[in-house]
């Protein structure tokens, strides 16, 4: 990366960008050499301050800046990073028979899975099938579960950036009871969580969160 544009990663611990932190570990990137990390304290509202809104007007993480390019939205961030560091082998190349399925499952997360989970969490009825992006929750989950059953990874034998996204997402959504821990789902989560890079990212994220908690002023006494 010495001759490449500056790569900046905007992260808030224990948020959706935790998956990108995990991907960075899987890619073997080094902070200060391959990228610069910018930590945001969501509980302090830093994501809504002008300094960050100038980076991402949506006030969301994760976000990347690579030179003049801004990359937001989870699927795009995963695709971009995995393609930017092809030596890690986490993205099938264009022309590889797995490239299409890889993109399918990265995009399925944002286009079908998350809308279905949000509707379920808020106890909202989905839109009619003709206009709903995911049809209905059971169809969405069944489609995903059948793919996981082909395992061990979402593309079969090959571990990719898509597994980082799905392992992180399913861990959180099952933890909060938004997705049932079906056998195929739970065994997949367990395989992802057993990876050394995932464990390193979890520890780093916990340390970031703890440091932010210590840095906040104490709450006033009642």
N, C-alpha and C positions, 0 to 999 in steps of 0.2 A: 504493500500500500504506500511505499515511500513516495512514488511518483504520481499517486492518485489524489483526487480531491479529498478534502477533509470530510470524514464521516462522523456525524454527531448523532447520538442516540438519546432521545428524551424518554425518561422512564420514571414511573411512580411505583413503589413497591406494593405488592399484593393487589395488582390491577391486571387488566388484560395484557399489559406490556411485560408481565412476568414471563409469559411464553417467549417473547422476543429475547429477554435476558437468557432464557434457557437455550434458545437457538444460537445465540452468540457463544455460549459455552460449548455447544455441540460443534460449532464451526471452528472452535479453537482460537477465537480472536482475543487479543490482548488490549486491555484498556490502556490508553496512552500511546500505544503503537499503532493499532489498527483502527481504533475509534476513540472518541471522547464521549463520556457519559454525562448527562445533565439530569440530576435527580430533582423531581418535583414532589412537594408535599401536598397531596390531595386534600388531607384534612385541614390544612391551612389555607386551602383555596388557591394555591399558586398556579393551578392550571387555568384559572379565570383571570389572572392578572395580565396587564398589557404586554409584559415581556414575553410570556408564552403565547398569548393570542397572536402576537406578531409572527410566531413560528407556525402555529396551527390555529386558525380562527375558530375551529370547532372546539378547542379546549380539551382535546382528548389525547390520550396516549394509547399505544406507542406512536412515535413519530421519528423519522430519520431525516437528516439533511445530509446530502452527499454533494458537496460543492454547492451549486445553485439549485439542485434538484431537491424538492420536498416530497417525501413519501409518507403517506398516512394510510390508515385502514389496514387492519391486521393482515388480510390476505395479501395485499400489495407489499407490505413490509416483509413478510416471509418469502414471497417470490423474489423480491429484489435482493435481499441479503443472500439467500441460497444461491442465486445466479451470480452474484458479485464475487463469491468465493467458491468457484466450482471445484477447487482442489479438495474440498471436504466431502464431495460426493453426495450431498444431501438434496440435490435437484436433478432429476433426469434431464438430459440435454434435449434441445429441439431435435426431433428426428428419432429419439428413443421411443419405443413403443409404450413406455410408461409415462411419457410426458403429458399426454392428454388426461389419463386418469389422475395423475398428480395434480394438475390444475383443477380438475373437476372437484376433488375433495378439499382442496384449499378454498375454493370459491363456495362450495356447498355450505361451509361453516357460516359465512356471513349472509348468504342468500336464503338459506333454509333453516339451518339449525338454530342460530341465535334468534331470528324472529319468532320461531316456534317456542323457544324457551322463555323469551320475554313475555309472550302472550300467556303462557302457562303460569309464569310467576305472578303476573298481574291479574290472573283469573279472568282474562278477556277471551271471549269467543273469537276464533279465527274468522277472517273474512270468508265469504263464499269460495268454494274451491276454484271457481273460474278466475278469481282475483287474488287469492291468497298466494304468497310466494312459496309456501311449503305444503299446500293442500290441507293436511291435518297432522296433528302431533304424532299419532301412531304410525302414519305412513312415513313421515320423516324419520322417526326413530327406527322403524323396521328396516328402512333402506340403509341407514348407517350400521345397524347391528349386523345385518347380513354381510356387509363388507368387512366388518371387524372379524367375523367368524372365519374369513379366509386366511387370516393371520399368518405369522405373528404380528405383522404390521399392516397398515391400511392398504398398502400396495402388495401385500403378500410377504415375500422374503426380504424385500428391500426397505430399510429404514430411511425415511426422508424427512425434510422439514415439515411435511404434512403431519407426521406423527408427533412432532413437538407441539404443533397447534392443537391437535386433537387430544393428546395426552393431558395437556394443561387444562383445556376447556372441560373435558369430561371429569377430571379430578374435582374441579370447583363445582360443577353443576350437580354431580352426584353428592358431594359433601353437603350442599344446601338443599338436597331433596328435590331438585328440579328435573333430574333425569334418574330413572330407577337404576340401581346397580345390578343390572342383568349380568349373568355369568360372563358373556362375551365382552361386555363393557368393563366389568371389574378386572378381569384377567388382563385385558389390554392396558388399563391404567396401571396395574401392578408391574407389567413389563416395562412401561415407559418410566415409572418412578424408580425402577431398579438401576437405571443407567447412571453411571458416575457423573456425567455432565448435568443431568437433571438434579441430582443431589447437591452438586456444587451451587447451581443456580438457586435452589431453594434456600440454602444456607446464606448466600449473599443477600437474597431478598429479605430474609428474616433479619439479618444484621442491618440492612438499610432501614427497615421499618422501625426497629428498636432505636436506632440512632435518631430518627426523626421524632419519635415519641419523647426521647430524653431532651431533645432540643426545644420542644414546645413549652411555653410558659404554663405553670400549673393552673388548673381550673380554679376560679374563685370559690371560696367556701360558701356553702348555702346559707 
